[in-house]
Amino acid sequence: MTVHNFETADAFKQAVKDNKIVMLDCFATWCGPCKAIAPILAKHSNEDEFKDILFAKIDVDDLPELAQELEITAMPTFMIFKDGNMKPAEKLVGANPNALVTMLQKSKA
């Protein structure tokens, strides 16, 4: 498993519909904390514990309409989408590795 970089809002929304659980990383290329936590997210995407989660990311500068729709106000912002619902079940703002793991574990419950 890897982290899928979505380049269109439609592709991301289809992924939410097609997958039971989606973890979204909203990032910007110029964001230092985003760069710092990206390898940690990639590591979790390859762990068996989270194999049933689709890991996704969007660049908020490339998809400003989607970022606005999702009410992204800071980067990085992580969201969990479940069962095709475009309203996030969970949201985490900031590069906090421990909170990220907790959020991933909670999403499977």
N, C-alpha and C positions, 0 to 999 in steps of 0.2 A: 504494500500500500504506500502511496505517496500523498503529498499535498497537491491537490489539483488547483491550478491557477485559472480562474474563470475570467474570460475577457469580454463577455457580454452578460447583461442582466438576464436575458432570456435563457441562456445556457445554465446560469446559476439557479434560476427558478425551476427549471426542468429537473435539475439535480435534486433539489429539495423534494419535488414531487416523486422522484424515482427512488429515493433512499429513505429508510426508516429514521436514521439519525444523521444529521449533517452538522459538523463543527466548522464554522466559518471564522476565518482570520481576516479582519479588515485592516489593511496596512497601507503605508505609503513608503516609497523607495527612499525618501529623505529622513525617515523616522528612525532614530538610533535604537530606542527600545524595541521597535519592530524587528530590526536586524538582529538584536540580541536574542530574542525569544524564538525566532524562526527555526533555528536548528533543534530547539527543544520540542517544538510542535512536530517537526519532521520525524524526530525520534519516536514520539508517541504514536505517530501514524503507522509506524512499522511494528508496534507491539501487539502481540496476540490478544491482550486484554481489550484492545480497542479496534479489533479487526472488523467489527460490524458498523463502525462509524466512517462516513465519508468525510475526509478532511479536505476543506476547500479554502481558497483565499481569493480576495479581490483587492486590487489596487484602487483606493478611494479616489485617486486623481484620474484614473482611467474610466471609472464608472461613477461619476459624481451624482447622477440621478438615483442610482441604486443606493449609494451611501446616504443620500438624503432620505430616501424611502425607509431605510433601516434606522434612521435617526442616529447616525454615527457622529459623535461630537469630539472624539479623541482617538488617537491611535497608540497602540493597537487596541482594537475592540474585538472580543471573541463572542460568538453567539452559537447557541445550539438550536437547531431546528428539528422538530420531530413530526413524523407521520404526515409529511406533505404540507404542514401548516407554515405559512410565510410569516407568522408572528413568532418571534424567538421565545423558546421555553426558558432559556437562561441567557444571561448577558454578563460579561466580565470586561471591564475597562482597565487597561494597564498591563504591563509585562510582569505578571506574577506567576512564576512557574508552579508553585504549590497550589494556588487557587485554580490554575488551569487544569491540573491533574484531578483535583476535587470535582471540578465542573464536568470533566469527561466521565469520571466514575459515577457521578450523580445522574448523568444523562442516560445511562444504561439501566438505571433502577426502574 
